[in-house]
Amino acid sequence: MTARLVTISHSPLIDFVHPAIEVRDRVDAAFATARNFVQEAKPDLAIVFAPDHYSGFFYDMMPPFCIGARAEAIGDFGTKSGTLSVDHEVAWNLHADALAAGLDLPISEKMVVDHGFAQPMDILFGGLENIPVVPIFINSVAGNFGPVQRIRLLGEAIGKSLAKLDRNIIIIGSGGLSHDPPVPKFATSPERVQEGLINNKVMTAAHRTKAESRVIEAAKLFAADEAPFMQPLNSAWDNRFMDLLGSGAIETIDSWTTEYFIEQAGNSSHEVRTWIAAYSAMAQFGSYDVTYRFYEEIKEWVAGFGINTVVTAR
């Protein structure tokens, strides 16, 4: 049994708004490094912690996190659509162990996921169906948000359960780092937008295309320094965050408040909750070492873009 970890930023803008060629070349090289890291491990199970962007989870009932026993990807922003090869038995066992550990973890037999899950799976595994997977949604967009300590404890419970398996496991944390894209906020949205945030049945293909176009146009404005309504990226905060996780000092982040995340790194910086959960799960296999670290501010993708690869310490 082995465990490895990859934390990786995602962006729906990768194929729509283009940074300088040398920046894209560096990102592609980082993707290749992470992909090789995964392939060398020959994993037979992936655990993917990722957010949702009002594609599968809505305010009809918004959980802080949820494990998927079956899952479908919608194919937003040009990412792949289709059925994930969810390991049904492992999903239910992880769910049982998390409940036994005192975590009120919902489970879904009909999870819908978006680019937050699909993009890293395509980058690292070449598709949605190429490895048995258990998707774990972590709410990072739709406030209110609970304390990040709960996310760390979720990762801890998942990691302890995984450590009992005789599997070669790759743990993925997908999201972050600092970024503040134009995601609607329920409390300040007009009634027609609120209805769409409550009830996914009103989101037609035309509505989704229009929403995606707005995000793409906002990113172009942000890259041109013409989007004062979007918070700047914060490379200092991003790197401090990666330093803490890499050092093993995950509990330090327990004291960080929702307001602190937003003030320092933007409204969608809560996506780093996926990294916290993933690192916490990895820590249950023992001390660890970061073998590769990549970081780049990419305004065209409205993200502080980071990748870590992690192994258990020798």
C-alpha angles and dihedrals in degrees: 000000000000136000131203131176134216121182113190137173118231132201132188087211099066095104097033110046116040127210122203114303093247091054092051090047091054091048092048090051089051091050089051091050092051092045092051090048090056095045093050090058093054091214121198096191133040125196110198121194108192142149131239128228102210091293102108106003124057140169092268080088118345114188123195088233139350138189120225122224089177126013143182127198116221098208100235122175091014096302121138121280128206145076121327115223093241117187095229097191095049091047092055092045092051088049092052093048092048091052090048088053090056098259115135093219116172119214128213129204088187107041118167116204135185139197091310088074102022099052099056091042090054093046095046104030104022095244148358099276103046099092137027106259143182112207117208116191118211116190107236102151111040112071144242097076128195123223116292089235087076090056091051090050090049090054090047092053092046092048094050090051093048091050089067092060126094093223139115099244132195115194116204128196110191123193149042154028121165110325140134111196121174097272113159119249114217098221095053099036124104117256095260090054092046089054090055091050090052102041121036091192090077091058104096125185088258091053091050093049090050092048092050090050090054091053092049093049091047090052091053090052091047092051089052092049090246099117108084089165089069121075118239121252116261113214092175091057092044093053094045088053092051090046091056095048092045092051092054092244093128094142089063088075092058089087095055110110129215089249092052092054091051096044094049104035112009138264095293095048085099085084086083085077084084089059091048092052093045095049090045090053091048091050090064088071091059135267115339144202129219105231098182135020127185128178134172134162104230111183092179088063093039091234147107092231118213140171128186130181117199137187134182111270116261 
